[in-house]
Amino acid sequence: MKLRWSLLLMVLSFAFIARSAAAQDDQDKDNYFTGTLVENASDHLKVSRVLQGKSEERVFKVNAQTKIEGGRLRLRQRVTVRYVAGDDSDTAILVIVRPAAQKNKK
């Protein structure tokens, strides 16, 4: 009888540990948002995108640790934002400025 309880306790402990590890992995996932820069302020960015006919805007806090790659931020330019989700707002970690599409002249 003690052996059964010990095995049950061990199985439940492993299940709890595995669930905790999975929850930690979910928190470590990178969050990305790609769209068009519609507002650029010193403390935040607003990015807009259209997916399946639905428009979506997101505001990201910008701080001293936010890195910007690929050039200067300009309005109506495509950007990809890597961010950390917070309780009240999202904070940008990395902003990648996408190159403008080249128009073919024929």
PyRosetta script that sets phi, psi and omega in degrees:
from pyrosetta import init, pose_from_sequence

init()
pose = pose_from_sequence("MKLRWSLLLMVLSFAFIARSAAAQDDQDKDNYFTGTLVENASDHLKVSRVLQGKSEERVFKVNAQTKIEGGRLRLRQRVTVRYVAGDDSDTAILVIVRPAAQKNKK")
pose.set_psi(1, -43.6)
pose.set_omega(1, 178.0)
pose.set_phi(2, -63.3)
pose.set_psi(2, -35.2)
pose.set_omega(2, 179.4)
pose.set_phi(3, -64.2)
pose.set_psi(3, -41.8)
pose.set_omega(3, 178.7)
pose.set_phi(4, -63.3)
pose.set_psi(4, -44.1)
pose.set_omega(4, 179.2)
pose.set_phi(5, -65.0)
pose.set_psi(5, -38.6)
pose.set_omega(5, 178.3)
pose.set_phi(6, -64.3)
pose.set_psi(6, -43.7)
pose.set_omega(6, 177.9)
pose.set_phi(7, -64.4)
pose.set_psi(7, -41.7)
pose.set_omega(7, 178.3)
pose.set_phi(8, -62.6)
pose.set_psi(8, -43.9)
pose.set_omega(8, 178.2)
pose.set_phi(9, -62.9)
pose.set_psi(9, -39.5)
pose.set_omega(9, 179.8)
pose.set_phi(10, -67.3)
pose.set_psi(10, -42.6)
pose.set_omega(10, 179.1)
pose.set_phi(11, -63.7)
pose.set_psi(11, -44.1)
pose.set_omega(11, 178.4)
pose.set_phi(12, -63.9)
pose.set_psi(12, -36.7)
pose.set_omega(12, 177.6)
pose.set_phi(13, -64.4)
pose.set_psi(13, -44.2)
pose.set_omega(13, 177.9)
pose.set_phi(14, -63.7)
pose.set_psi(14, -39.3)
pose.set_omega(14, 178.7)
pose.set_phi(15, -63.7)
pose.set_psi(15, -41.6)
pose.set_omega(15, 179.0)
pose.set_phi(16, -64.1)
pose.set_psi(16, -42.6)
pose.set_omega(16, 179.9)
pose.set_phi(17, -64.6)
pose.set_psi(17, -43.4)
pose.set_omega(17, 179.8)
pose.set_phi(18, -63.8)
pose.set_psi(18, -40.4)
pose.set_omega(18, 179.4)
pose.set_phi(19, -66.3)
pose.set_psi(19, -39.8)
pose.set_omega(19, 178.1)
pose.set_phi(20, -64.0)
pose.set_psi(20, -40.5)
pose.set_omega(20, 179.3)
pose.set_phi(21, -65.6)
pose.set_psi(21, -39.9)
pose.set_omega(21, 178.8)
pose.set_phi(22, -65.6)
pose.set_psi(22, -39.3)
pose.set_omega(22, 178.4)
pose.set_phi(23, -65.0)
pose.set_psi(23, -37.9)
pose.set_omega(23, 177.7)
pose.set_phi(24, -65.9)
pose.set_psi(24, -39.8)
pose.set_omega(24, 177.7)
pose.set_phi(25, -61.9)
pose.set_psi(25, -38.8)
pose.set_omega(25, 178.5)
pose.set_phi(26, -63.4)
pose.set_psi(26, -36.2)
pose.set_omega(26, -179.7)
pose.set_phi(27, -73.0)
pose.set_psi(27, -27.6)
pose.set_omega(27, -177.6)
pose.set_phi(28, -84.3)
pose.set_psi(28, -7.1)
pose.set_omega(28, -179.1)
pose.set_phi(29, -64.0)
pose.set_psi(29, 142.3)
pose.set_omega(29, 176.8)
pose.set_phi(30, -78.7)
pose.set_psi(30, 139.4)
pose.set_omega(30, 176.8)
pose.set_phi(31, -108.6)
pose.set_psi(31, 130.9)
pose.set_omega(31, -179.7)
pose.set_phi(32, -126.5)
pose.set_psi(32, 147.5)
pose.set_omega(32, 175.8)
pose.set_phi(33, -141.5)
pose.set_psi(33, 121.6)
pose.set_omega(33, -179.3)
pose.set_phi(34, -114.6)
pose.set_psi(34, 133.1)
pose.set_omega(34, 179.0)
pose.set_phi(35, -174.7)
pose.set_psi(35, -157.6)
pose.set_omega(35, -178.1)
pose.set_phi(36, -105.8)
pose.set_psi(36, 132.5)
pose.set_omega(36, 179.0)
pose.set_phi(37, -71.6)
pose.set_psi(37, 120.1)
pose.set_omega(37, -179.0)
pose.set_phi(38, -113.0)
pose.set_psi(38, -14.9)
pose.set_omega(38, 177.2)
pose.set_phi(39, -151.6)
pose.set_psi(39, 134.6)
pose.set_omega(39, -178.6)
pose.set_phi(40, -133.3)
pose.set_psi(40, 104.5)
pose.set_omega(40, 178.3)
pose.set_phi(41, -116.4)
pose.set_psi(41, 171.5)
pose.set_omega(41, -177.7)
pose.set_phi(42, -67.9)
pose.set_psi(42, -26.0)
pose.set_omega(42, -176.8)
pose.set_phi(43, -112.6)
pose.set_psi(43, -4.5)
pose.set_omega(43, 179.7)
pose.set_phi(44, -158.8)
pose.set_psi(44, 163.0)
pose.set_omega(44, 174.0)
pose.set_phi(45, -125.9)
pose.set_psi(45, 145.8)
pose.set_omega(45, 172.8)
pose.set_phi(46, -120.4)
pose.set_psi(46, 125.8)
pose.set_omega(46, -177.3)
pose.set_phi(47, -121.9)
pose.set_psi(47, 137.4)
pose.set_omega(47, -178.4)
pose.set_phi(48, -120.7)
pose.set_psi(48, 144.4)
pose.set_omega(48, 175.4)
pose.set_phi(49, -147.5)
pose.set_psi(49, 161.4)
pose.set_omega(49, 177.5)
pose.set_phi(50, -122.8)
pose.set_psi(50, 120.8)
pose.set_omega(50, 176.9)
pose.set_phi(51, -124.7)
pose.set_psi(51, 125.7)
pose.set_omega(51, 178.7)
pose.set_phi(52, 50.9)
pose.set_psi(52, 41.8)
pose.set_omega(52, 176.9)
pose.set_phi(53, 79.8)
pose.set_psi(53, 0.6)
pose.set_omega(53, 179.8)
pose.set_phi(54, -109.5)
pose.set_psi(54, 129.5)
pose.set_omega(54, 179.2)
pose.set_phi(55, -86.2)
pose.set_psi(55, 140.4)
pose.set_omega(55, 179.9)
pose.set_phi(56, -139.0)
pose.set_psi(56, 134.4)
pose.set_omega(56, 176.0)
pose.set_phi(57, -120.8)
pose.set_psi(57, 141.0)
pose.set_omega(57, 177.3)
pose.set_phi(58, -131.5)
pose.set_psi(58, 144.9)
pose.set_omega(58, 177.0)
pose.set_phi(59, -112.5)
pose.set_psi(59, 131.5)
pose.set_omega(59, -179.5)
pose.set_phi(60, -121.3)
pose.set_psi(60, 131.6)
pose.set_omega(60, 173.9)
pose.set_phi(61, -70.5)
pose.set_psi(61, 145.5)
pose.set_omega(61, 177.4)
pose.set_phi(62, -121.1)
pose.set_psi(62, 135.0)
pose.set_omega(62, 177.9)
pose.set_phi(63, -135.1)
pose.set_psi(63, -171.7)
pose.set_omega(63, -176.1)
pose.set_phi(64, -65.8)
pose.set_psi(64, -24.0)
pose.set_omega(64, -179.3)
pose.set_phi(65, -84.9)
pose.set_psi(65, -9.2)
pose.set_omega(65, -179.7)
pose.set_phi(66, -70.0)
pose.set_psi(66, 126.1)
pose.set_omega(66, 178.7)
pose.set_phi(67, -100.8)
pose.set_psi(67, 143.2)
pose.set_omega(67, 177.9)
pose.set_phi(68, -120.9)
pose.set_psi(68, 124.2)
pose.set_omega(68, -178.5)
pose.set_phi(69, -121.3)
pose.set_psi(69, 147.5)
pose.set_omega(69, 172.3)
pose.set_phi(70, 95.3)
pose.set_psi(70, 2.1)
pose.set_omega(70, 178.3)
pose.set_phi(71, 132.5)
pose.set_psi(71, -167.6)
pose.set_omega(71, -179.5)
pose.set_phi(72, -85.7)
pose.set_psi(72, 150.8)
pose.set_omega(72, 176.1)
pose.set_phi(73, -79.9)
pose.set_psi(73, 126.4)
pose.set_omega(73, 176.9)
pose.set_phi(74, -131.9)
pose.set_psi(74, 148.7)
pose.set_omega(74, 178.3)
pose.set_phi(75, -62.6)
pose.set_psi(75, 149.8)
pose.set_omega(75, 179.6)
pose.set_phi(76, 63.4)
pose.set_psi(76, 25.1)
pose.set_omega(76, 177.7)
pose.set_phi(77, -107.7)
pose.set_psi(77, 144.5)
pose.set_omega(77, 179.2)
pose.set_phi(78, -72.9)
pose.set_psi(78, 134.1)
pose.set_omega(78, 177.8)
pose.set_phi(79, -139.0)
pose.set_psi(79, 155.6)
pose.set_omega(79, 170.2)
pose.set_phi(80, -120.1)
pose.set_psi(80, 128.2)
pose.set_omega(80, -177.6)
pose.set_phi(81, -112.5)
pose.set_psi(81, 123.7)
pose.set_omega(81, 170.5)
pose.set_phi(82, -95.8)
pose.set_psi(82, 128.4)
pose.set_omega(82, -172.6)
pose.set_phi(83, -140.3)
pose.set_psi(83, 164.0)
pose.set_omega(83, 173.9)
pose.set_phi(84, -110.2)
pose.set_psi(84, 125.8)
pose.set_omega(84, 179.9)
pose.set_phi(85, -78.5)
pose.set_psi(85, 132.9)
pose.set_omega(85, 177.1)
pose.set_phi(86, -116.3)
pose.set_psi(86, 178.0)
pose.set_omega(86, -179.9)
pose.set_phi(87, -65.6)
pose.set_psi(87, -44.0)
pose.set_omega(87, -176.2)
pose.set_phi(88, -107.6)
pose.set_psi(88, -20.0)
pose.set_omega(88, -179.8)
pose.set_phi(89, -159.0)
pose.set_psi(89, 167.9)
pose.set_omega(89, 177.6)
pose.set_phi(90, -103.6)
pose.set_psi(90, 140.5)
pose.set_omega(90, -179.3)
pose.set_phi(91, -113.6)
pose.set_psi(91, 125.9)
pose.set_omega(91, 179.8)
pose.set_phi(92, -72.4)
pose.set_psi(92, 130.9)
pose.set_omega(92, 175.3)
pose.set_phi(93, -97.8)
pose.set_psi(93, -42.9)
pose.set_omega(93, -176.1)
pose.set_phi(94, -142.7)
pose.set_psi(94, 134.2)
pose.set_omega(94, 175.0)
pose.set_phi(95, -120.2)
pose.set_psi(95, 120.3)
pose.set_omega(95, 179.0)
pose.set_phi(96, -105.3)
pose.set_psi(96, 119.5)
pose.set_omega(96, 178.9)
pose.set_phi(97, -84.6)
pose.set_psi(97, 123.2)
pose.set_omega(97, -178.6)
pose.set_phi(98, -86.2)
pose.set_psi(98, 141.4)
pose.set_omega(98, 178.7)
pose.set_phi(99, -66.6)
pose.set_psi(99, 148.7)
pose.set_omega(99, 177.6)
pose.set_phi(100, -68.3)
pose.set_psi(100, 144.8)
pose.set_omega(100, 179.4)
pose.set_phi(101, -68.1)
pose.set_psi(101, 136.1)
pose.set_omega(101, 178.5)
pose.set_phi(102, -81.9)
pose.set_psi(102, 134.0)
pose.set_omega(102, 176.1)
pose.set_phi(103, -92.3)
pose.set_psi(103, 131.0)
pose.set_omega(103, 178.7)
pose.set_phi(104, -81.9)
pose.set_psi(104, 128.8)
pose.set_omega(104, 176.9)
pose.set_phi(105, -102.1)
pose.set_psi(105, 124.5)
pose.set_omega(105, 179.9)
pose.set_phi(106, -122.4)
pose.dump_pdb("model.pdb")
